[in-house]
Amino acid sequence: MLVAGLLLGGAAWLALDDGARGRFAALLREANAGGESEAPAERPEGAVPLRVHSVHDGDTLRLRPAGGIGPGEPGWLADLDAGRVRLIGIDAPEVGERAECYGAEATAALRALAPEGSTVWGVSDAEEHDRYGRVLLYLWTDDGRFIQAELASAGAVEALVVGGNDAHAELLASLEEQARDAGRGQWSVCR
């Protein structure tokens, strides 16, 4: 299923050469089959369904509410149409003018996990917005996979704690360390 998701990952995935696509698909299979990583966090009760509009890079995307916004919904939900969502707890290599090693692959990884039009589930942490006004969220796929954990396990991102947003900091740091030790993703080609 993950390989099928990778094929639907979008333009960044197609922009990768055959070797990069093969390496990325292999490292995701390795990370998912490793068996030694901690169980990723389960989607919490209260997670809100969201529709993926677009992926900007490996840790930033645009989401829209999957349903209407009603009474009792979290305050950040109304802000989704105004800007981007930054994934909490991780930092992906840059793309664009300030491109860094593995930026395109990290972007393709997020597109594979959250393809345009798909449903993801989000919750916030201690802070709902960053200093740039982006909504800060943890995300799960519709089938229950913790997106930040998948990216860290594959070696596509680094763990990062900013402010009080640390609900999954230990898990993400552990998964990054395992990926680094195993030489997965950016840890085999960039550093």
C-alpha positions as protocol buffer text, in pm:
chain_id: "A"
residue {
  index: 1
  type: MET
  ca { x: 0 y: 0 z: 0 }
}
residue {
  index: 2
  type: LEU
  ca { x: 287 y: 237 z: 80 }
}
residue {
  index: 3
  type: VAL
  ca { x: 447 y: 177 z: -259 }
}
residue {
  index: 4
  type: ALA
  ca { x: 113 y: 254 z: -425 }
}
residue {
  index: 5
  type: GLY
  ca { x: 98 y: 574 z: -221 }
}
residue {
  index: 6
  type: LEU
  ca { x: 447 y: 662 z: -338 }
}
residue {
  index: 7
  type: LEU
  ca { x: 337 y: 627 z: -699 }
}
residue {
  index: 8
  type: LEU
  ca { x: 55 y: 872 z: -631 }
}
residue {
  index: 9
  type: GLY
  ca { x: 290 y: 1108 z: -451 }
}
residue {
  index: 10
  type: GLY
  ca { x: 281 y: 1382 z: -711 }
}
residue {
  index: 11
  type: ALA
  ca { x: 518 y: 1592 z: -915 }
}
residue {
  index: 12
  type: ALA
  ca { x: 808 y: 1588 z: -670 }
}
residue {
  index: 13
  type: TRP
  ca { x: 807 y: 1209 z: -675 }
}
residue {
  index: 14
  type: LEU
  ca { x: 805 y: 1209 z: -1055 }
}
residue {
  index: 15
  type: ALA
  ca { x: 1084 y: 1467 z: -1059 }
}
residue {
  index: 16
  type: LEU
  ca { x: 1316 y: 1227 z: -878 }
}
residue {
  index: 17
  type: ASP
  ca { x: 1536 y: 1012 z: -1096 }
}
residue {
  index: 18
  type: ASP
  ca { x: 1476 y: 637 z: -1101 }
}
residue {
  index: 19
  type: GLY
  ca { x: 1759 y: 575 z: -857 }
}
residue {
  index: 20
  type: ALA
  ca { x: 1624 y: 822 z: -600 }
}
residue {
  index: 21
  type: ARG
  ca { x: 1272 y: 679 z: -630 }
}
residue {
  index: 22
  type: GLY
  ca { x: 1404 y: 327 z: -582 }
}
residue {
  index: 23
  type: ARG
  ca { x: 1616 y: 425 z: -281 }
}
residue {
  index: 24
  type: PHE
  ca { x: 1325 y: 606 z: -118 }
}
residue {
  index: 25
  type: ALA
  ca { x: 1078 y: 321 z: -173 }
}
residue {
  index: 26
  type: ALA
  ca { x: 1334 y: 75 z: -36 }
}
residue {
  index: 27
  type: LEU
  ca { x: 1407 y: 279 z: 276 }
}
residue {
  index: 28
  type: LEU
  ca { x: 1035 y: 311 z: 356 }
}
residue {
  index: 29
  type: ARG
  ca { x: 994 y: -65 z: 321 }
}
residue {
  index: 30
  type: GLU
  ca { x: 1300 y: -116 z: 543 }
}
residue {
  index: 31
  type: ALA
  ca { x: 1177 y: 131 z: 804 }
}
residue {
  index: 32
  type: ASN
  ca { x: 830 y: -26 z: 811 }
}
residue {
  index: 33
  type: ALA
  ca { x: 964 y: -381 z: 825 }
}
residue {
  index: 34
  type: GLY
  ca { x: 1241 y: -307 z: 1074 }
}
residue {
  index: 35
  type: GLY
  ca { x: 1042 y: -433 z: 1371 }
}
residue {
  index: 36
  type: GLU
  ca { x: 1279 y: -270 z: 1618 }
}
residue {
  index: 37
  type: SER
  ca { x: 1120 y: 73 z: 1629 }
}
residue {
  index: 38
  type: GLU
  ca { x: 880 y: 179 z: 1898 }
}
residue {
  index: 39
  type: ALA
  ca { x: 510 y: 153 z: 1824 }
}
residue {
  index: 40
  type: PRO
  ca { x: 406 y: 485 z: 1670 }
}
residue {
  index: 41
  type: ALA
  ca { x: 152 y: 697 z: 1852 }
}
residue {
  index: 42
  type: GLU
  ca { x: -206 y: 600 z: 1777 }
}
residue {
  index: 43
  type: ARG
  ca { x: -445 y: 860 z: 1639 }
}
residue {
  index: 44
  type: PRO
  ca { x: -593 y: 1027 z: 1946 }
}
residue {
  index: 45
  type: GLU
  ca { x: -960 y: 1074 z: 2018 }
}
residue {
  index: 46
  type: GLY
  ca { x: -1057 y: 1423 z: 1919 }
}
residue {
  index: 47
  type: ALA
  ca { x: -843 y: 1423 z: 1603 }
}
residue {
  index: 48
  type: VAL
  ca { x: -1013 y: 1628 z: 1331 }
}
residue {
  index: 49
  type: PRO
  ca { x: -1053 y: 1502 z: 972 }
}
residue {
  index: 50
  type: LEU
  ca { x: -880 y: 1724 z: 718 }
}
residue {
  index: 51
  type: ARG
  ca { x: -851 y: 1717 z: 339 }
}
residue {
  index: 52
  type: VAL
  ca { x: -505 y: 1757 z: 181 }
}
residue {
  index: 53
  type: HIS
  ca { x: -503 y: 2048 z: -62 }
}
residue {
  index: 54
  type: SER
  ca { x: -129 y: 2048 z: -144 }
}
residue {
  index: 55
  type: VAL
  ca { x: 215 y: 1964 z: -5 }
}
residue {
  index: 56
  type: HIS
  ca { x: 473 y: 2243 z: -4 }
}
residue {
  index: 57
  type: ASP
  ca { x: 774 y: 2052 z: 129 }
}
residue {
  index: 58
  type: GLY
  ca { x: 860 y: 1771 z: 371 }
}
residue {
  index: 59
  type: ASP
  ca { x: 707 y: 1940 z: 676 }
}
residue {
  index: 60
  type: THR
  ca { x: 458 y: 2194 z: 539 }
}
residue {
  index: 61
  type: LEU
  ca { x: 128 y: 2146 z: 357 }
}
residue {
  index: 62
  type: ARG
  ca { x: -211 y: 2305 z: 299 }
}
residue {
  index: 63
  type: LEU
  ca { x: -515 y: 2138 z: 450 }
}
residue {
  index: 64
  type: ARG
  ca { x: -885 y: 2216 z: 449 }
}
residue {
  index: 65
  type: PRO
  ca { x: -1152 y: 2103 z: 696 }
}
residue {
  index: 66
  type: ALA
  ca { x: -1303 y: 1777 z: 569 }
}
residue {
  index: 67
  type: GLY
  ca { x: -1642 y: 1876 z: 709 }
}
residue {
  index: 68
  type: GLY
  ca { x: -1803 y: 2192 z: 830 }
}
residue {
  index: 69
  type: ILE
  ca { x: -1674 y: 2394 z: 1121 }
}
residue {
  index: 70
  type: GLY
  ca { x: -1921 y: 2374 z: 1403 }
}
residue {
  index: 71
  type: PRO
  ca { x: -1947 y: 2460 z: 1771 }
}
residue {
  index: 72
  type: GLY
  ca { x: -1686 y: 2288 z: 1982 }
}
residue {
  index: 73
  type: GLU
  ca { x: -1436 y: 2251 z: 1698 }
}
residue {
  index: 74
  type: PRO
  ca { x: -1077 y: 2358 z: 1780 }
}
residue {
  index: 75
  type: GLY
  ca { x: -996 y: 2723 z: 1711 }
}
residue {
  index: 76
  type: TRP
  ca { x: -715 y: 2641 z: 1467 }
}
residue {
  index: 77
  type: LEU
  ca { x: -963 y: 2472 z: 1233 }
}
residue {
  index: 78
  type: ALA
  ca { x: -1102 y: 2808 z: 1118 }
}
residue {
  index: 79
  type: ASP
  ca { x: -747 y: 2922 z: 1031 }
}
residue {
  index: 80
  type: LEU
  ca { x: -678 y: 2647 z: 779 }
}
residue {
  index: 81
  type: ASP
  ca { x: -810 y: 2836 z: 479 }
}
residue {
  index: 82
  type: ALA
  ca { x: -582 y: 3129 z: 559 }
}
residue {
  index: 83
  type: GLY
  ca { x: -248 y: 2953 z: 548 }
}
residue {
  index: 84
  type: ARG
  ca { x: -25 y: 2654 z: 565 }
}
residue {
  index: 85
  type: VAL
  ca { x: 11 y: 2381 z: 824 }
}
residue {
  index: 86
  type: ARG
  ca { x: 353 y: 2307 z: 974 }
}
residue {
  index: 87
  type: LEU
  ca { x: 405 y: 1956 z: 1108 }
}
residue {
  index: 88
  type: ILE
  ca { x: 500 y: 1956 z: 1477 }
}
residue {
  index: 89
  type: GLY
  ca { x: 807 y: 1773 z: 1598 }
}
residue {
  index: 90
  type: ILE
  ca { x: 1003 y: 1740 z: 1275 }
}
residue {
  index: 91
  type: ASP
  ca { x: 1221 y: 1945 z: 1042 }
}
residue {
  index: 92
  type: ALA
  ca { x: 1264 y: 1850 z: 676 }
}
residue {
  index: 93
  type: PRO
  ca { x: 1545 y: 1962 z: 445 }
}
residue {
  index: 94
  type: GLU
  ca { x: 1457 y: 2276 z: 247 }
}
residue {
  index: 95
  type: VAL
  ca { x: 1343 y: 2285 z: -117 }
}
residue {
  index: 96
  type: GLY
  ca { x: 1336 y: 2569 z: -371 }
}
residue {
  index: 97
  type: GLU
  ca { x: 1597 y: 2844 z: -379 }
}
residue {
  index: 98
  type: ARG
  ca { x: 1753 y: 2728 z: -52 }
}
residue {
  index: 99
  type: ALA
  ca { x: 1737 y: 2358 z: -144 }
}
residue {
  index: 100
  type: GLU
  ca { x: 1920 y: 2116 z: 82 }
}
residue {
  index: 101
  type: CYS
  ca { x: 2023 y: 1756 z: 33 }
}
residue {
  index: 102
  type: TYR
  ca { x: 1719 y: 1527 z: 54 }
}
residue {
  index: 103
  type: GLY
  ca { x: 1464 y: 1808 z: 32 }
}
residue {
  index: 104
  type: ALA
  ca { x: 1295 y: 1668 z: -280 }
}
residue {
  index: 105
  type: GLU
  ca { x: 1285 y: 1319 z: -130 }
}
residue {
  index: 106
  type: ALA
  ca { x: 1136 y: 1444 z: 198 }
}
residue {
  index: 107
  type: THR
  ca { x: 871 y: 1632 z: 0 }
}
residue {
  index: 108
  type: ALA
  ca { x: 794 y: 1318 z: -201 }
}
residue {
  index: 109
  type: ALA
  ca { x: 768 y: 1120 z: 123 }
}
residue {
  index: 110
  type: LEU
  ca { x: 507 y: 1357 z: 266 }
}
residue {
  index: 111
  type: ARG
  ca { x: 316 y: 1355 z: -65 }
}
residue {
  index: 112
  type: ALA
  ca { x: 317 y: 976 z: -56 }
}
residue {
  index: 113
  type: LEU
  ca { x: 172 y: 973 z: 296 }
}
residue {
  index: 114
  type: ALA
  ca { x: -70 y: 1263 z: 236 }
}
residue {
  index: 115
  type: PRO
  ca { x: -152 y: 1277 z: -135 }
}
residue {
  index: 116
  type: GLU
  ca { x: -364 y: 1564 z: -266 }
}
residue {
  index: 117
  type: GLY
  ca { x: -732 y: 1499 z: -197 }
}
residue {
  index: 118
  type: SER
  ca { x: -671 y: 1242 z: 77 }
}
residue {
  index: 119
  type: THR
  ca { x: -802 y: 1263 z: 432 }
}
residue {
  index: 120
  type: VAL
  ca { x: -564 y: 1306 z: 724 }
}
residue {
  index: 121
  type: TRP
  ca { x: -643 y: 1354 z: 1091 }
}
residue {
  index: 122
  type: GLY
  ca { x: -492 y: 1636 z: 1295 }
}
residue {
  index: 123
  type: VAL
  ca { x: -445 y: 1748 z: 1653 }
}
residue {
  index: 124
  type: SER
  ca { x: -255 y: 2042 z: 1797 }
}
residue {
  index: 125
  type: ASP
  ca { x: -21 y: 2054 z: 2095 }
}
residue {
  index: 126
  type: ALA
  ca { x: 60 y: 2331 z: 2343 }
}
residue {
  index: 127
  type: GLU
  ca { x: 82 y: 2601 z: 2074 }
}
residue {
  index: 128
  type: GLU
  ca { x: -164 y: 2619 z: 1784 }
}
residue {
  index: 129
  type: HIS
  ca { x: 39 y: 2856 z: 1561 }
}
residue {
  index: 130
  type: ASP
  ca { x: 405 y: 2927 z: 1492 }
}
residue {
  index: 131
  type: ARG
  ca { x: 563 y: 3271 z: 1462 }
}
residue {
  index: 132
  type: TYR
  ca { x: 476 y: 3278 z: 1091 }
}
residue {
  index: 133
  type: GLY
  ca { x: 104 y: 3220 z: 1160 }
}
residue {
  index: 134
  type: ARG
  ca { x: 103 y: 2861 z: 1035 }
}
residue {
  index: 135
  type: VAL
  ca { x: -122 y: 2613 z: 1212 }
}
residue {
  index: 136
  type: LEU
  ca { x: 88 y: 2354 z: 1401 }
}
residue {
  index: 137
  type: LEU
  ca { x: -40 y: 1996 z: 1389 }
}
residue {
  index: 138
  type: TYR
  ca { x: 42 y: 1631 z: 1439 }
}
residue {
  index: 139
  type: LEU
  ca { x: -110 y: 1429 z: 1154 }
}
residue {
  index: 140
  type: TRP
  ca { x: -227 y: 1071 z: 1101 }
}
residue {
  index: 141
  type: THR
  ca { x: -322 y: 907 z: 773 }
}
residue {
  index: 142
  type: ASP
  ca { x: -678 y: 790 z: 725 }
}
residue {
  index: 143
  type: ASP
  ca { x: -557 y: 434 z: 794 }
}
residue {
  index: 144
  type: GLY
  ca { x: -402 y: 539 z: 1126 }
}
residue {
  index: 145
  type: ARG
  ca { x: -30 y: 588 z: 1052 }
}
residue {
  index: 146
  type: PHE
  ca { x: 139 y: 873 z: 1242 }
}
residue {
  index: 147
  type: ILE
  ca { x: 287 y: 1084 z: 961 }
}
residue {
  index: 148
  type: GLN
  ca { x: 568 y: 1245 z: 1161 }
}
residue {
  index: 149
  type: ALA
  ca { x: 677 y: 901 z: 1288 }
}
residue {
  index: 150
  type: GLU
  ca { x: 674 y: 754 z: 936 }
}
residue {
  index: 151
  type: LEU
  ca { x: 892 y: 1039 z: 807 }
}
residue {
  index: 152
  type: ALA
  ca { x: 1138 y: 1017 z: 1098 }
}
residue {
  index: 153
  type: SER
  ca { x: 1162 y: 638 z: 1071 }
}
residue {
  index: 154
  type: ALA
  ca { x: 1238 y: 664 z: 698 }
}
residue {
  index: 155
  type: GLY
  ca { x: 1520 y: 913 z: 761 }
}
residue {
  index: 156
  type: ALA
  ca { x: 1342 y: 1188 z: 567 }
}
residue {
  index: 157
  type: VAL
  ca { x: 1333 y: 1438 z: 857 }
}
residue {
  index: 158
  type: GLU
  ca { x: 1501 y: 1528 z: 1184 }
}
residue {
  index: 159
  type: ALA
  ca { x: 1320 y: 1545 z: 1518 }
}
residue {
  index: 160
  type: LEU
  ca { x: 1271 y: 1902 z: 1640 }
}
residue {
  index: 161
  type: VAL
  ca { x: 1111 y: 2047 z: 1953 }
}
residue {
  index: 162
  type: VAL
  ca { x: 997 y: 2409 z: 1946 }
}
residue {
  index: 163
  type: GLY
  ca { x: 839 y: 2565 z: 2253 }
}
residue {
  index: 164
  type: GLY
  ca { x: 605 y: 2345 z: 2450 }
}
residue {
  index: 165
  type: ASN
  ca { x: 509 y: 2127 z: 2153 }
}
residue {
  index: 166
  type: ASP
  ca { x: 665 y: 1806 z: 2282 }
}
residue {
  index: 167
  type: ALA
  ca { x: 388 y: 1546 z: 2315 }
}
residue {
  index: 168
  type: HIS
  ca { x: 571 y: 1304 z: 2082 }
}
residue {
  index: 169
  type: ALA
  ca { x: 927 y: 1436 z: 2117 }
}
residue {
  index: 170
  type: GLU
  ca { x: 1074 y: 1118 z: 2269 }
}
residue {
  index: 171
  type: LEU
  ca { x: 919 y: 892 z: 2005 }
}
residue {
  index: 172
  type: LEU
  ca { x: 1033 y: 1112 z: 1716 }
}
residue {
  index: 173
  type: ALA
  ca { x: 1387 y: 1149 z: 1854 }
}
residue {
  index: 174
  type: SER
  ca { x: 1410 y: 773 z: 1899 }
}
residue {
  index: 175
  type: LEU
  ca { x: 1289 y: 705 z: 1545 }
}
residue {
  index: 176
  type: GLU
  ca { x: 1536 y: 960 z: 1404 }
}
residue {
  index: 177
  type: GLU
  ca { x: 1820 y: 795 z: 1596 }
}
residue {
  index: 178
  type: GLN
  ca { x: 1720 y: 451 z: 1465 }
}
residue {
  index: 179
  type: ALA
  ca { x: 1710 y: 584 z: 1107 }
}
residue {
  index: 180
  type: ARG
  ca { x: 2047 y: 755 z: 1153 }
}
residue {
  index: 181
  type: ASP
  ca { x: 2203 y: 438 z: 1299 }
}
residue {
  index: 182
  type: ALA
  ca { x: 2061 y: 228 z: 1014 }
}
residue {
  index: 183
  type: GLY
  ca { x: 2173 y: 481 z: 750 }
}
residue {
  index: 184
  type: ARG
  ca { x: 1822 y: 531 z: 612 }
}
residue {
  index: 185
  type: GLY
  ca { x: 1720 y: 825 z: 398 }
}
residue {
  index: 186
  type: GLN
  ca { x: 1920 y: 1143 z: 433 }
}
residue {
  index: 187
  type: TRP
  ca { x: 2152 y: 971 z: 681 }
}
residue {
  index: 188
  type: SER
  ca { x: 2299 y: 759 z: 401 }
}
residue {
  index: 189
  type: VAL
  ca { x: 2341 y: 1028 z: 136 }
}
residue {
  index: 190
  type: CYS
  ca { x: 2368 y: 1372 z: 294 }
}
residue {
  index: 191
  type: ARG
  ca { x: 2588 y: 1369 z: 600 }
}
